[in-house]
Amino acid sequence: MGRSRYWSRFVVSVVFGVAAVIPVAAVAQEAPRLRPALNEGSTGPTDEVLAPASGQTYYVDCAVAGDAADGKAPTSAWATLSRANAAELQPGDALLLKRGCAWQGPLNARWNGTGDRPITIGAYGQGDRPLIQNSGTQIVVTGTNQLIDNLRVRSDPDSLDTKCKDNPIGNRTGISFEAGATNNTVRNAVITDLSSGVHFTTRATYNKLLHSELSNNIMMFDADPYKNDGGAQAILLQGDYNEIAYNDIFGSMACSTRYGTDGTAIELYGGQNNSIHHNSTWNNANFTEVSLPRTTVNVFAYNLVNGHSAVTVHDGTTRTIVLNNVFYSTGGSGDNGVVCAPCSGNVMTFKNNIVWGYGALSTGGTSADEGYNIYWAPNGHPYFDGPISPTSLVADPMFVNPGVDFHVEVESPALGAGSMESVSLGWQHDLNLTPVPQAGAPSVGVYELP
């Protein structure tokens, strides 16, 4: 979100003594609450082979002549997404798109399955994932209990910003969970070349994005960043009770005439009770920005963040919970670890994390619910502008290969040095799915064992 990024640049300046404030309008807020689904939820790799549909399966093949057939077999497939969108799928039915095919979007996932008989939207045949591209939104999700598996989405831009390395310009979304979309799962997707890879809109609840690749989402909304500096966000999260897990998110690093570079892996903008865990991210301008007063009770756990700025928690948000992550950056003063200013224990809980970067933790002199962390920088002097807990260390975590392999050596101070708070909240597996803890207490960072 442009407004959020504008504020974050000034928050980063707080590290160097410059304060700033942004006015943000609050939106309607229901009472938030902690709940068991804030823990791991989905775990482990998923099988890429779809289970047979319990109902009717329909097929779509871009190579056939038209939509006159009944679609009920590969030999009588439909040709177009328009015909697929008009299908009246029932619980247990499946809609399969042929691998190697490409269509202009959108695909309207509007159907309603049940918990034990979901609607399945997936792929069949051999070759590359089916491609849906070049519409405003490639897949529009409005239904319930749908499994969307093994699809690819992307879009060409409207134009290029010739003043900024020909960065693509346009407003294009890969997958949008719209209001009313509930209990849907997207998995094994490839989501590229967009301004917003996946958008969980307001009132989109209990949806999941799992085991997917989100890459090179660098499209900006406008070439004039003073009109609209939004875009280049792999995930925009505004809904509640959603889960983002086991994804690879990389390359949200756009050219910006305003900031030099811009882009975010996960933009959290008004969502509540969301769980972001076990993701691996690299080469994004920012990992996450947390904005708007409505935003509360969101958990980031066991995420590996390699490169550039890590977490910015904006004023007015509450109860951002950050547990057992690695935030690694060797960039200069613009690449900061964690910014939460002004902060408090009600704004952010920050425990069991490793932060490697010159700007380690900025709270503007205020205190967070912080402890059991390890901070380090290449020069041995990570920067703080506020207090840290006596349970936290300024020490080399002893990564096996910094920037490449974030396991730690057997002599690392991270091993068995964490707080049990993460386990009590339900986080019982590390990034390798090793059970936690292996000793009396969990390790600090994303890996439980060397």
PyMOL commands that set and color helices and strands:
alter all, ss='L'
color gray80, all
select helices_A, chain A and resi 2-14+36-38+74-76+81-86+421-424
alter helices_A, ss='H'
color red, helices_A
select strands_A, chain A and resi 57-60+94-98+102-104+107-109+119-124+131-133+137-141+146-149+152-154+159-161+167-169+173-177+185-187+190-192+196-200+208-210+213-215+233-237+243-245+248-250+254-256+260-262+264-269+275-277+280-282+286-291+296-301+304-306+309-313+318-323+326-328+336-340+348-351+354-356+359-362+369-371+374-376+383-384+393-394+399-401+405-408
alter strands_A, ss='S'
color yellow, strands_A
deselect
rebuild
show_as cartoon
